[in-house]
Amino acid sequence: MYRVEDIHWWYRGMEAITRRVIERQYARGGRLHILDAGAGTGAAMRYLADYGTVFGIDYATEAIHYCQLRQQDRLAMGSVMALPYPAGTFDLVTSFDVVCQYGVTDDTSALREFARVLVPGGRLVLRVPGARWLRGQHDTAADVEKRYNVRGLKAKLSEAGLCSEHITYANMFLFPIAAAKRLSERWLPHQNGSDLTLGMGPFNGLLSAVLASEAPLVAGRGLPYGLTIVALARKPAG
């Protein structure tokens, strides 16, 4: 992840989509207090800084190390199921492909923790994998246990005390390619495990542009299907 996040088409495209979703409510240059819950190697923390002051937390010592290599210093080590912050600390919580992982044994507890540390009226931007039937080698390589659908995720957010403001699929345009790759694994099992090993050749820029072109659609009316689900949810003000 650390080697490819700055250039890989999937990360570049998802950054464009995430920015548009955030900018449904917040402008760049703001003074939000932001928590990236499950910060990974810290790449998202860098662009989230356009919206305010960013804090990061991750369970893995390796993740904290790579965040520090990216010059991030507002870091904590801990679980998203037990965040080491007081209630009402953050205006915005982001979490990208984290609650789906094997290490998060109770995703609803994690969502409740996100709600707890938000100020009243604060928001969560959440990204998780969709298309349960397309579970494949990438999931094993990336430690992904759970895939979601929009209806089920919306119910989980509500159970955690969060109001869904916008929830949609993403990564629709490239869905046929991904589906073909995942389905082919059932007959050709000896392929590269993670999808992050794909697309770093001459088509990387094109794939990035295709995925990024979904950003206004994802942030607008939404998309009917895709490999990813993006949600914007709010903690009630009262």
N, C-alpha and C positions, 0 to 999 in steps of 0.2 A: 504493500500500500504506500509506504513512504516513498518508494522509488517512482511510482507511476501516478500518484494523485494529481500532480501539477500538470500532467500532459495527457493522460488517458481520456479518451472520448467520453466515457461514462461519467467520470467525475466532472469534466468540464461542462457537459450537458446538464448534469444534475445541479451544478452550481447556478446555472442560468435559470433553471426551473425554481430552485429554492429562493433565489433572490426575488423573482416575480411574485411568489406566494407571500413572502415576508412583506413585500411592498404593496400588497393589498391593504395593509394597515399601517406600515411604518416607512418613513422616508430615510434615505441615507443621510448620514451626518447627525443622527439622533444621539440621545444620551441614555439609551436603555441600559439596564443591567441584564446581561444575557448569560445563561448557563448552557454550554454544550455538553449534554449528558451522554457520556460515552464518546469522548473526544477523539479516540483513535490516535492518529499521528498528528493531529492539530491542524490539518489543512483547512477544515471548515472554519476554525477559529479565526483564521486570517481574514476571510471575507466577511464573516459576521461582525468584525470590528468596524465595518462601515456603518453599523447601526448603533454602536454603543460600546460599552466596556464588557469584554468577554471573559468568562471564567470557564475552565474545563475540568471535567472529572472523568476518570477512567479507572477500571479495576486492575489493569495490567501495568506492571512496572515498565515493561517495554514501551507501552503507549506513552507513559509520562516521559520517558527518555526521548522519544521521537518528537513529542510536543516541545520539549526543551530545545531540541536541535532546530526547531522552527522559531526559536526566540519567544516562546510562550512561557509566561511565568506565573500566571494566576491559575494554578493547578492544584488539584486535590486527588488523592487516591481513595477510591471507595466504590460501592455498588450503587447502581441506579435504583435498587430496591430499598436503600437506606441512605439517602443523601445527607451528607454532613453539613447541612445548612439550615438556619432557622426558617420557620414558616414566613412566607411573604417577603422573600429576599429578592426575587428576580421579576423583571417585567416580561421577559421572554425566555422560554426554555426551548432548545432545539435538541432533537435526538434522531440520528440518522442510522437506520439499519442496526439498531442496538437491542430493542426489546424483543426482537425475533431470535436472539441467540441462545444457545444452550445454557450459557451461564446465567441468564435471566430466567430463573425457574418459575417466576410468577409475574407475567407481564402486566397484569392489572395492578399489582402492588407498585410496580415501577411507575405506571401512569398516575396512581394516587400520590406518589412522591413528587412527581412533576407538578401536580396540582397544588400540593401542600406548599412548595417553595415559591410558587407564583404569588404575586400580589393580587388582590381582588381586581378583576378586569384584565389581568395579564394573560398571555397567550402561549400556547405550545405549537411548535411546528414539528411534525412527526413524519418520518419516512420509514416505511417497512416494505418488504417484498410481498407482491401479490401473486395471483395465479398459482393456487395450491397444487394444481395438477401438473405443473411444470417443475416440480422439485427435481434437482439433478445433482451432478457432481460438484457444481459450484457451491451448492448449499453445504455439502460436506466440507469442502475446502475452506469455506468462509465461516464455518461454525454456525450456520443458520439452521435452527430447529423448526421455526414456525413461519408459515406463509399465511396471508390474510386475504379476506375479501372486504369490500367497502362496508357492507351491512354489519358484519361481525366486528370490525374495528370501531365503527360508530357506536355500537352497543358497549364495547369496552370503555371507550372514552366517557360515555354517559355514566357507566358504573363507577368510574373514577372521579366523578363530580365535575366533568368538563363538558362544555357545550360545543358541539361540532359546528363551526362556522362555514367550513369548506372542506370537502373530502372527495378525492377523485383519484382515478388511476393515472399513471404516467408511463412513459416509454412504450407508447402504442405503435408508432411508425415503424420501429425496428422489431416489433413483436414477432412477425413471421420468421425472421432470421433466428431470433433467440429460441423460438418454439422448435424450429427445425433442428437446431443444435442440441437442445435438451432431449427431444424425442429420439434423435439418432444415437444418443448414449445408450439406449436400451438394446440396440443391435450392434453398436460399435463402442463397447465399454472402455476401451483403452485410449481415451482422449485426455487432453490437458484438463486438470481438475477445475481450477478457477477460471471464470470468464474474464478475469483481469489479465490473463495471459493472451487474450485475443484482441485484435484490432489495433495493435501498436505499429502497424506498417503504414503504407502509403494512403490507406483509407481512413486513418485515424481522424484527420481533420474533417473529412466528409461526414463520418459518423457523429462526431461532436456537433457539427452544424445541424444535422438532422434531429438529434435529440434536443438540442437547445431551441430549435424552432417550435417545439411543443410548449415552450414556457408560457406564451400568452394564452394558449388554449387551456393548459392545466390551471393557470391562475384565474381564468375566466369561467367559461361554462363547464369546464372539466371534460374528461375523456371517458368513454364507456368501458374500456378495458386497457390492460397493459401489464407489464412485469412488475410495476412498482405502484404503491399507494402513497399519496401525500395528503396529509391532514393538517388543517389549521383549526385549533380548538381554543376556547376561552374559558377562564375561570370566572364564575359568576361574581358580579361586583358586590352583591349583598348576601 
